[in-house]
């Protein structure tokens, strides 16, 4: 399987400036992003992979599912290169080492489980697991995940790597760009820009935005992020889910958190000023 992908590097114009949301045509499509990661994982001597099979599997996935899997796999491949371990097919012993590595750097059990699930998806996409069991299903890998949860000392709901809402068209992207440009650079404008951008990425409802907390965000190595959604209107059993967050949104959120001084708790707060008398702004309150 071969792929021709053009990657455009856009230099950062400074951490303190507001990000400009790119048009949909400027970003690498989700399927191309995941395909690039799959190609990077394939060893030179790997058996031929059905291109039609991979394309069909990607067509069956939601856009944000592909982006979330690609982000997880990029992190795993970086670890495998650093440790000189074969990523594909992965060895169960190496996956145990990877789970321990994630625990050592402070990743939550739910994140480790999601990464292992994405690694399982990688193996299935290239045709592994049809005859022999996947390395991710090995007992030692499952025991490593259980041990991580036990040491963490708190039960965590596991969530599938998915995004609420579907892809939005060019007209909608044009509209969101204008809405973001209308947000001022003051504290309220930073909050509104972060909220609008996050809602656009995840197709989130007001209740889901209101439930978002600082510790629900998981930054990824490429500048994007994942937001854990504990429960939604369509998730009656409260299993939770993960929404992909673009680098633009992550940067806006970071600016809002830094300027507001928020370190934990609700991600978005009310910002109010009593205009009747000249006095200090009211401290941020729970928003929505």
MOVEN-V382280 format. One record per residue. RES is the residue in one small letter. SS is DSSP state (H for helix, E for strand, L for the rest). PHI is phi in whole degrees, 0 to 359 (none if undefined). Layout:
RES/SS/PHI
RES/SS/PHI
This chain:
x/L/none
x/L/236
x/L/212
x/L/246
x/L/231
x/L/257
x/L/249
x/L/258
x/L/271
x/L/249
x/L/297
x/L/291
x/L/264
x/L/118
x/L/291
x/L/271
x/L/268
x/L/289
x/L/286
x/L/255
x/L/292
x/L/285
x/L/293
x/H/297
x/H/286
x/H/274
x/L/267
x/L/293
x/L/303
x/H/300
x/H/292
x/H/291
x/H/298
x/H/290
x/H/299
x/H/301
x/H/293
x/H/299
x/H/299
x/H/295
x/H/277
x/L/288
x/L/287
x/L/297
x/L/263
x/L/288
x/L/298
x/L/304
x/L/250
x/L/290
x/H/296
x/H/296
x/H/296
x/H/294
x/H/300
x/H/295
x/H/296
x/H/291
x/H/296
x/L/277
x/L/263
x/L/291
x/H/303
x/H/289
x/H/297
x/H/298
x/H/294
x/H/293
x/H/296
x/H/298
x/H/297
x/H/297
x/H/292
x/H/301
x/H/294
x/H/294
x/H/295
x/H/297
x/H/295
x/H/298
x/H/295
x/H/296
x/H/267
x/L/56
x/L/247
x/L/288
x/L/280
x/L/210
x/L/287
x/L/281
x/L/266
x/H/305
x/H/299
x/H/291
x/H/293
x/H/296
x/H/298
x/H/293
x/H/299
x/H/294
x/H/298
x/H/298
x/H/295
x/H/295
x/L/266
x/L/91
x/L/285
x/L/286
x/H/304
x/H/295
x/H/291
x/H/299
x/H/296
x/H/294
x/H/297
x/H/297
x/H/298
x/H/293
x/H/295
x/H/297
x/H/299
x/H/301
x/H/297
x/H/293
x/H/297
x/L/260
x/L/92
x/L/275
x/L/92
x/L/283
x/L/251
x/L/253
x/L/298
x/L/287
x/H/297
x/H/290
x/H/269
x/L/295
x/H/302
x/H/293
x/H/289
x/H/297
x/H/294
x/H/297
x/H/293
x/H/295
x/H/296
x/H/298
x/H/296
x/H/294
x/H/292
x/H/295
x/L/81
x/L/212
x/L/291
x/L/232
x/L/289
x/L/271
x/L/224
x/E/284
x/E/285
x/L/220
x/L/232
x/L/282
x/L/84
x/L/257
x/L/291
x/L/256
x/L/283
x/H/296
x/H/298
x/H/293
x/H/299
x/H/298
x/H/293
x/H/296
x/H/298
x/H/290
x/H/297
x/H/292
x/H/294
x/L/282
x/L/283
x/L/288
x/L/268
x/L/279
x/H/299
x/H/295
x/H/294
x/H/297
x/H/297
x/H/297
x/H/296
x/H/296
x/H/294
x/H/296
x/H/294
x/H/294
x/H/298
x/H/295
x/H/299
x/H/262
x/L/57
x/L/277
x/L/278
x/H/301
x/H/297
x/H/287
x/H/294
x/H/294
x/H/277
x/L/295
x/E/236
x/H/302
x/H/282
x/H/276
x/E/271
x/E/238
x/E/297
x/L/249
x/L/295
x/L/268
x/L/96
x/L/279
x/E/205
x/E/231
x/E/249
x/E/280
x/E/254
x/L/300
x/L/199
x/L/224
x/L/298
x/L/266
x/L/243
x/L/292
x/L/269
x/L/57
x/L/282
x/L/88
x/E/200
x/E/242
x/E/249
x/E/287
x/E/238
x/L/291
x/H/303
x/H/301
x/H/293
x/H/299
x/H/290
x/H/296
x/H/297
x/H/297
x/H/299
x/H/298
x/H/294
x/H/295
x/H/291
x/H/273
x/L/76
x/L/280
x/L/243
x/L/205
x/L/84
x/E/304
x/L/288
x/L/244
x/E/232
x/E/287
x/E/243
x/E/226
x/L/229
x/L/280
x/L/274
x/L/287
x/L/223
x/L/283
x/L/209
x/L/296
x/L/297
x/E/291
x/E/304
x/E/304
x/E/243
x/E/307
x/L/265
x/L/75
